[in-house]
Amino acid sequence: MSTETSIAPGPLSHYRKQAKFCWKKMKHFIEDPELLQIKMTVWQTLEKDPVFKRPVELLSTEEMKRRTAIQLNKYCQYNFLAPETANFPYKRKTRFMMTVNEALAVTYPDVSVKHAIGIGLFKNTLTTLGTERHKHILDAAWNNKVLACLALTEVSHGSNTKQMRTSATFDKERQEFVINTPDFESAKCWVGNLGKSCTMAILFAQLHTNGQCHGLHAFIVPIRDPKTLIPYPGITVGDMGEKIGLHGIDNGFILFNNYRIPRENLLNKTADVTPEGDYESSFSDPGRILGAALENLSTGRVGIMQESSNNLICAVTIALRYAAIRKQFAPNGDGSLNKNELPLIEYQLHQWRLFPHLSAATVLRIFVNCFTEDYLSVVEQTTSSDKIQDLSDMVSEIHSLVSSAKPLITWSCRDAVQECREACGGHGFLKASRLGDIRSINDPCVTYEGDNNVLVQQSSNWLLRQWQSLKQDNILSTPLGSCDFLKNHERINKKFGFTSPTQLLSVEAISQLYEYLIIHLIKETEAKQLEVLSKTKCKFTARCETQVYHAAVLSRAYIEYNALKYFWKHISKSHQSLRETLNNLGFLYGLNCLEKHLLYFYQGGYATGPELATFVRENILSLCAKLKPDALGVVDALAPPDFVVDSVLGKSDGKLYENLQNLFFHNPGAMSRPAWWSEIIIPNAPDFKQVKSKL
Amino acid sequence: MSTETSIAPGPLSHYRKQAKFCWKKMKHFIEDPELLQIKMTVWQTLEKDPVFKRPVELLSTEEMKRRTAIQLNKYCQYNFLAPETANFPYKRKTRFMMTVNEALAVTYPDVSVKHAIGIGLFKNTLTTLGTERHKHILDAAWNNKVLACLALTEVSHGSNTKQMRTSATFDKERQEFVINTPDFESAKCWVGNLGKSCTMAILFAQLHTNGQCHGLHAFIVPIRDPKTLIPYPGITVGDMGEKIGLHGIDNGFILFNNYRIPRENLLNKTADVTPEGDYESSFSDPGRILGAALENLSTGRVGIMQESSNNLICAVTIALRYAAIRKQFAPNGDGSLNKNELPLIEYQLHQWRLFPHLSAATVLRIFVNCFTEDYLSVVEQTTSSDKIQDLSDMVSEIHSLVSSAKPLITWSCRDAVQECREACGGHGFLKASRLGDIRSINDPCVTYEGDNNVLVQQSSNWLLRQWQSLKQDNILSTPLGSCDFLKNHERINKKFGFTSPTQLLSVEAISQLYEYLIIHLIKETEAKQLEVLSKTKCKFTARCETQVYHAAVLSRAYIEYNALKYFWKHISKSHQSLRETLNNLGFLYGLNCLEKHLLYFYQGGYATGPELATFVRENILSLCAKLKPDALGVVDALAPPDFVVDSVLGKSDGKLYENLQNLFFHNPGAMSRPAWWSEIIIPNAPDFKQVKSKL
């Protein structure tokens, strides 16, 4: 089986042959061929399976839920990972599992979410928070014998988990926990799989015993009889109804009324309640607890980063292939009927609208690939190492990176998809363009698994802590090096000293700008926080009032720079023939991101004259021009097969109008009179075809 | 009947009573009470009519098309304009018609589009391009006896109308035009109402006679038998299938194969073909032709501006009412279970995310209202005045304003809706939030009726022409005054001279900044165009290569400033009690827009130090703080009734959680087992409820 997308010759050849590199070589540089092979296997299998046939028409939500549930079962049966994988070390195994999920998510996002929540996250949570006494449940999960859900969010609380009010009170008499939902506002909601299909929940509830509350803990809670799917008594469970997208997922809500579960249903790796009702915390193995905590927080977010970067790739693939075929206006501007109209990609404005997103797609894809390796290494180490302090530092830094990277990538995807949709003009509004679907798939990613605007505060808080520790104790805890440049803060260039635009086209120059920017923002944020603190005496207020123009931008700049650093490190290993294009993509990404922050350089006194802004902007435009001949080759290297991109505008054959014709002529009922025609007939309407003489 | 939205007391009272003004007074200042009354009549009528009942569940596209078609017929029957309106002067009558459409569009956008295309635009085009010989068709249209469509766009050409290739060739023998579609690429497409329902088309085709092509002309073309809805022979007509939104509209495509229509079907006000086949241009009444041309180009765009500004209002209404109720985290930050959590609106970050959109909603709404008056006055004058030159100048200026205003408002709505969706967190992803629907309603507006990115070039071209005429001949043709400040270009302040942030909080200061910016961009664009021109000798290329960072920003700055000028002029007539709030909204809008352009001030040498950026940003944050107590009052003044906003998150009663509970508990099938439950049962799944002893 080939690991290569096949590229049919056709109208795109004109631009393809301009590329300075072999797209296959580029593809295998961007993505590990072994992982690509795994994806290809998934794609080729699903493409052949009628259960996974994509509908042309809009289905009812009920039908989408039904199909997704059936597809999930079928997907589980495939067992895409080879049997020997089970014995692989943690990192390799998880990477393979993540890759299978990536392949699924980019084609059937609803099935992927159902699987991730109902099986992946369930197994994960049981493994990391459960103990031997939950092994039979874990075994059932591994054998796909149970579909679960994870109930955390409540109707009136999401980000602030401490305020959640679903309670589990220990009843010593009966050796059970009694679960209650005090009111509708504390009903669990947005729980994927809970609406219609799951039979088990991992429920997060406030643990009460002996009159004391010990905070949120995880419990195994049976929801429905697996033989009938009828909910157990004591539960009010339902489906939340229509959403903006992800219609195949049955998001549910649940209220408990004195619902009882055995004492043993508490996931007790970190804490337990004894039969006597005593609460016992069991920090016997801090490394593992650290890893468990990290995994529970971050694995979902790393998954989103992967999925979102794939959606970003699909969006630019569609818009750029369209831009290479779609022609508009002729350079002579006389509008005469000649064949010399220019493809959209020839226009500077169009390049500038799309190429920065192409560069983001490339840089962020490579960043996600490389960062995932680091992430899994850290998790793996937490399960084996004894150096708790180092690990703790590493876990904090990983958390800081994930907390800013998930927002960066999901927002970058959001912006790219919208621009791509607009860049495809009217045809971009066709459902078959797939840009609408990509938009609604990515849309929830900006607010779930940690709201982006809340999440980024974790990174800036971490950076400020690093900064304070560096200043006070000369200690910088950045084992992954994401902010190691802070230690050189006194030596960093604080004045713009470039004399020509091209001097900015280097790793060193872009690094210098980012390092100045990040340090400037750290200092400004710290100063502003101290100022607010001195007025209000409230740390919380101080943090809240330093987000805008300060901490929020700091997190963004920090992660953009780190994405670039991962990218640069990876491309240093690239074949010479790929280097120039990759460099240009990195420069464009960096300068285009920096362009949004340039005011800070003027505010900070780094620049005063026009040169900084002018040089950056000139470079962005000249990089667009340089990338034009390579753009379609980069797209071919990034793009998954046509079956995956699934867009009438973005097929690799470039036969845009033939594909549109096929779509228009064959969509169901396209040329037939609607069944309801007689309901809309206008009584006594004149027939102007017949009254020719009167005209 | 009341012209006031009723405001139920409830949880929003806390913020409502902080407002410095009476929301009803503000409402009647923003919107003419007479027009508001018209809207209320439409809304109250439709709300009561079961034909217009909104479905809770997602309907099939087919069903949405059926309902929309039926609703359109019902809507036409209502004849919302009082009979005496027919005799009103053009301006007043059209304003009333526009108002009825606004009311319809914000509640039933699909019905509004079908009506606008199939009846409104049809009548308009017949009136402006047709003659006496088409009067019987126009009469039928006025009596709602015909549903039409307007076929202009072709599969491979949209913006570049000159390249369209559908042809109408005169056959002298039979005194007919023979219509042909050379190939699929020249099939007409995206034609609203054409897919399933219309019986007539106004077709734009290249007119050929005696072997010569005379360019695009409009023809009346019968499409379907009105008694059977079966298309006539010689036509291949179909529905384009699924779209991202506006599912109720049957967008169609059509190909003609030697399809014949009588000679008289040419709309012949500006040109005709004689029975002998001679082409005759008839510019007998240039004023009227000018008006006709203007109307055909611009009325649709003005309608979009109105509709988009209403959608923007609905979006901020939803997000701000949600922000006033939804609480998150407590200032003490200790997470203890107290009741002191802060509503989102208390957070500076949240204010900064939403208040600029609130200010845009207010400023742009007032701008659209006032501009519509000017627009209709100009159209009215073109039908009566003889001073062609003045009129021509006025028409050009109107065109320049519309060409930048439609993009400004539709893009502002796009950005606001997305931010509002995110600011409502997970609940914003509910279909019942309505933010998804608003997004997909506004989405096509950025690319249809003139693609925004193409359209804005009209404004910058006009500005450059004004500038050149001013420099060369000392003539500035700006009868509406939209660029009258250009004549003072030598006296304009070119150096930042403010010494404290509050100095920027004035009409004069913001005007000074905008005038500097616009003149700077004009000069830079002109210089860059000359530079490219001297290299390429191609005006077309020169214009294309000066869009990014130049002409495109110029158009944007020009229209932002003009929107503000309309706003300022209007608020100068406001009651004293409203003034402070309105001023703050205007300042926030102006400074927040300028903030995006500040780099140009550094590039142009207006500013060098940090003050400009720092002052502007400090003001934005302090204006947010100042507007907090007024925000909910402004929302009440802007918002249409709950029935129109139609959001579970944005109801005026503020009973967020009760409304959510009602939604969750009563959505169809919420708590029932799905019909397909047995299809997803996992064979031999263990029942963990029953094996309690084993846990």
Interface residues (C-beta under 8 A of the other chain):
Chain A: V56 E57 L58 L59 S60 T61 E62 K65 R66 A69 I70 N73 R133 H134 H136 I137 A140 N144 K145 V146 L147 T153 V155 S156 H157 G158 S159 N160 K162 Q163 R165 F184 E185 A187 C189 W190 K196 S197 T199 M200 I220 P222 D225 P226 K227 T228 L229 I230 Y232 T236 V237 G238 D239 M240 G241 E242 K243 I244 G245 H247 F253 P262 E264 N265 R326 K327 Q328 F329 A330 P331 N332 G333 G335 S336 L337 E341 Y347 Q348 L349 W352 R353 R414 Q418 R421 E422 G425 G426 G428 F429 L430 K431 A432 S433 L435 G436 R439 S440 D443 P444 V446 T447 Y448 D451 N452 N453 C538 K539 F540 T541 C544 E545 Q547 V548 Y549 A552 L598 L599 Y602 Q603 G604 G605 A607 T608 G609 P610 L612 A613 T614 R617 L621 Y657 E658 L660 Q661 L663 F664 F665 N667 P668 G669 A670 M671 R673 P674 A675 W676 W677 E679 I680 I681 I682 N684 A685 P686 D687 F688 K689 V691 K692 K694 L695
Chain B: V56 E57 L58 L59 S60 T61 E62 K65 R66 A69 I70 N73 R133 H134 H136 I137 A140 N144 K145 V146 L147 T153 V155 S156 H157 G158 S159 N160 K162 Q163 R165 F184 E185 A187 C189 W190 K196 S197 T199 M200 I220 P222 D225 P226 K227 T228 L229 I230 Y232 T236 V237 G238 D239 M240 G241 E242 K243 I244 G245 H247 F253 P262 E264 N265 R326 K327 Q328 F329 A330 P331 N332 G333 G335 S336 L337 E341 Y347 Q348 L349 W352 R353 R414 Q418 R421 E422 G425 G426 G428 F429 L430 K431 A432 S433 L435 G436 R439 S440 D443 P444 V446 T447 Y448 D451 N452 N453 C538 K539 F540 T541 C544 E545 Q547 V548 Y549 A552 L598 L599 Y602 Q603 G604 G605 A607 T608 G609 P610 L612 A613 T614 R617 L621 Y657 L660 Q661 L663 F664 F665 N667 P668 G669 A670 M671 R673 P674 A675 W676 W677 E679 I680 I681 I682 N684 A685 P686 D687 F688 K689 K692 K694 L695
